[in-house]
Amino acid sequence: MRPSRLGSKRLAPALLAALSLMGLAAGCFAGPSPLSRGFDGWVAELTEEKPRLHGILLQDVLPVYPVFGGVLGFLDWVVMNPYSFWTDGLGFNEEEAPGEAPLPEGPPRP
């Protein structure tokens, strides 16, 4: 009996999508996230200036800031964090690493 190829045609796109999603989630979720971090700082400044308008109305009653922050977080996850990882690396440069610092002196011994 000859095996059917119909199942493998359906499995290939799903497998490709799953591998792509796993690749994105593996290293790009916990990146520097410059877009969403900058937006968070801006919203915090606005909330400090006018807490009723920005803190209550635009964050809690009308979820403008959370939705926009979610979109920016997604863009960070898909575009900015992978770009940062592949261009800047992990942020640790062995050549610029400081030498071993001397240990602080403890209390005097009796």
C-alpha positions as CSV (number, residue, x, y, z in Angstrom):
1,M,0.0,0.0,0.0
2,R,1.4,3.4,-1.0
3,P,1.6,6.1,1.8
4,S,-0.4,9.3,1.2
5,R,1.4,12.6,0.8
6,L,-1.6,14.6,1.7
7,G,-0.8,14.5,5.4
8,S,2.8,15.8,4.8
9,K,1.5,18.7,2.8
10,R,-0.7,19.9,5.7
11,L,2.0,19.3,8.2
12,A,4.8,21.3,6.5
13,P,3.3,24.8,6.9
14,A,2.3,24.1,10.5
15,L,5.7,22.8,11.3
16,L,7.4,25.8,9.7
17,A,5.1,28.2,11.6
18,A,5.8,26.3,14.9
19,L,9.6,26.4,14.3
20,S,9.5,30.1,13.4
21,L,7.5,30.9,16.5
22,M,9.9,28.9,18.7
23,G,12.9,30.6,17.1
24,L,11.4,34.0,17.9
25,A,10.4,33.1,21.4
26,A,13.7,31.5,22.3
27,G,15.9,34.5,22.4
28,C,13.9,37.6,21.5
29,F,11.3,37.8,24.2
30,A,13.8,39.0,26.9
31,G,15.7,41.5,24.9
32,P,16.3,45.2,25.5
33,S,12.9,46.2,24.1
34,P,13.7,49.8,23.2
35,L,10.3,50.7,21.8
36,S,8.1,49.5,24.7
37,R,10.6,50.7,27.4
38,G,10.6,54.2,25.8
39,F,6.9,54.2,25.6
40,D,6.6,53.1,29.3
41,G,8.8,56.0,30.4
42,W,6.8,58.5,28.4
43,V,3.5,57.2,29.8
44,A,4.9,57.4,33.3
45,E,5.9,61.0,32.8
46,L,2.4,61.9,31.4
47,T,0.7,60.0,34.3
48,E,2.8,62.0,36.8
49,E,1.7,65.3,35.2
50,K,-2.0,64.5,34.9
51,P,-2.9,61.4,36.8
52,R,-6.6,61.5,36.3
53,L,-6.4,61.9,32.5
54,H,-3.5,59.6,31.7
55,G,-3.5,57.2,34.7
56,I,-7.3,56.6,35.0
57,L,-8.9,57.5,31.8
58,L,-6.4,56.4,29.1
59,Q,-5.0,53.4,31.0
60,D,-8.0,51.9,32.9
61,V,-11.3,53.1,31.4
62,L,-10.2,53.4,27.8
63,P,-7.3,51.0,27.3
64,V,-5.4,53.2,24.8
65,Y,-2.0,52.9,26.4
66,P,-2.1,49.2,27.1
67,V,-3.1,48.4,23.5
68,F,-0.5,50.7,22.0
69,G,2.1,49.3,24.5
70,G,1.2,45.7,23.4
71,V,1.7,46.6,19.8
72,L,5.1,48.2,20.5
73,G,6.0,45.1,22.6
74,F,5.1,42.8,19.7
75,L,7.3,45.0,17.4
76,D,10.1,44.8,19.9
77,W,9.7,41.0,20.1
78,V,9.6,40.5,16.3
79,V,12.0,43.2,15.0
80,M,14.0,45.2,17.5
81,N,15.1,42.4,19.9
82,P,16.4,40.0,17.1
83,Y,18.1,42.9,15.4
84,S,19.8,44.0,18.7
85,F,20.8,40.4,19.4
86,W,22.3,39.8,15.9
87,T,24.1,43.1,15.7
88,D,25.2,43.9,19.2
89,G,25.3,40.4,20.7
90,L,24.5,39.8,24.3
91,G,26.0,43.0,25.5
92,F,29.2,41.5,27.0
93,N,32.5,42.3,25.4
94,E,35.4,40.3,26.8
95,E,37.9,42.9,25.7
96,E,36.2,45.6,27.8
97,A,35.6,43.4,30.8
98,P,37.1,44.8,34.0
99,G,39.8,42.9,35.8
100,E,39.3,41.2,39.1
101,A,38.6,43.7,41.8
102,P,40.3,43.2,45.1
103,L,38.0,41.8,47.8
104,P,36.9,44.3,50.5
105,E,38.6,44.1,53.8
106,G,36.5,42.5,56.5
107,P,36.3,43.5,60.1
108,P,39.6,43.2,62.1
109,R,40.3,39.9,63.6
110,P,40.6,39.7,67.4
